[in-house]
Amino acid sequence: MDRAPDSKSGCWGFKSLLACQFFPNAKADDMEKFKLLFDRAVQFLTQAKTELKKVTWPTRKQTLASTGVVMVIVAISALYLGVIDLILAKLVKFILG
């Protein structure tokens, strides 16, 4: 009869280690794949953080200027498309009666 693992043995030295395993149904190969995937994720995040430190961020003035340009272009485009839509709607209404 096997004894149950306890905290004093560090969960080693007995046949049944299921109570001490993080993934009880995982095989050693699966755990290696998980560890490799985790290590790659950590490496990616570390490299992303390093790259973000290299970025030259725009100043507040540049950001406001760019935002203003975008808003003006959007307003002009909306006005243009609204006029075209109005003209086409009246044309279709005239043709169809």
C-alpha positions in Angstrom: 0.0 0.0 0.0 1.4 3.4 -1.0 1.5 6.3 1.3 -0.1 9.6 0.3 2.4 12.4 -0.4 2.8 14.9 2.3 4.4 18.4 2.6 7.5 17.0 4.4 8.6 14.8 1.5 8.1 17.6 -1.1 5.7 15.3 -2.9 8.5 13.0 -4.1 9.4 9.5 -3.3 6.0 7.9 -3.6 4.2 6.3 -6.5 1.2 8.6 -6.5 2.1 12.2 -7.2 -1.2 13.3 -8.7 -2.0 15.4 -5.7 1.2 17.4 -6.1 1.1 17.9 -9.9 -0.1 21.2 -11.4 -1.5 19.4 -14.5 -2.3 15.9 -13.3 -3.1 14.5 -16.8 -0.2 16.3 -18.5 2.8 14.3 -19.7 6.4 15.5 -19.4 6.4 16.3 -23.1 3.3 18.5 -22.7 4.9 20.3 -19.8 8.0 21.0 -21.9 5.7 22.4 -24.6 3.9 24.6 -22.1 7.2 25.8 -20.6 8.6 26.6 -24.1 5.4 28.5 -25.0 5.5 30.4 -21.7 9.2 31.3 -22.2 8.5 32.5 -25.8 5.6 34.7 -24.5 7.8 36.2 -21.9 10.5 36.8 -24.4 8.0 38.5 -26.8 6.7 40.8 -24.1 10.3 41.7 -23.0 11.2 42.6 -26.6 8.0 44.6 -27.1 8.8 46.6 -24.0 12.3 47.3 -25.3 11.0 48.4 -28.7 8.4 50.7 -27.1 11.2 52.5 -25.2 12.8 53.3 -28.6 9.7 54.9 -30.0 9.8 58.7 -30.6 6.4 59.8 -29.4 4.8 62.9 -30.9 4.5 66.0 -28.8 1.1 67.3 -27.6 1.2 70.1 -30.2 1.9 67.5 -33.0 -0.9 65.3 -31.8 -3.4 68.2 -31.6 -2.4 69.4 -35.1 -2.8 65.9 -36.6 -6.1 65.4 -34.9 -7.3 68.7 -36.3 -6.3 67.8 -39.8 -8.1 64.4 -39.5 -11.3 66.1 -38.2 -11.3 68.7 -41.1 -10.9 66.0 -43.7 -13.6 63.8 -42.1 -16.0 66.9 -42.1 -15.3 67.7 -45.7 -15.7 64.0 -46.8 -19.0 63.8 -44.9 -20.3 67.0 -46.5 -19.3 65.8 -50.0 -20.9 62.4 -49.5 -24.1 64.0 -48.0 -24.5 66.3 -51.0 -23.9 63.4 -53.5 -26.4 61.3 -51.6 -29.0 64.1 -51.7 -28.6 64.6 -55.4 -28.8 60.9 -56.2 -31.9 60.5 -53.9 -33.7 63.3 -55.7 -32.7 61.9 -59.1 -34.0 58.4 -58.2 -37.2 59.9 -56.9 -37.6 62.0 -60.1 -37.1 58.9 -62.3 -39.3 56.5 -60.3 -41.9 59.2 -59.7 
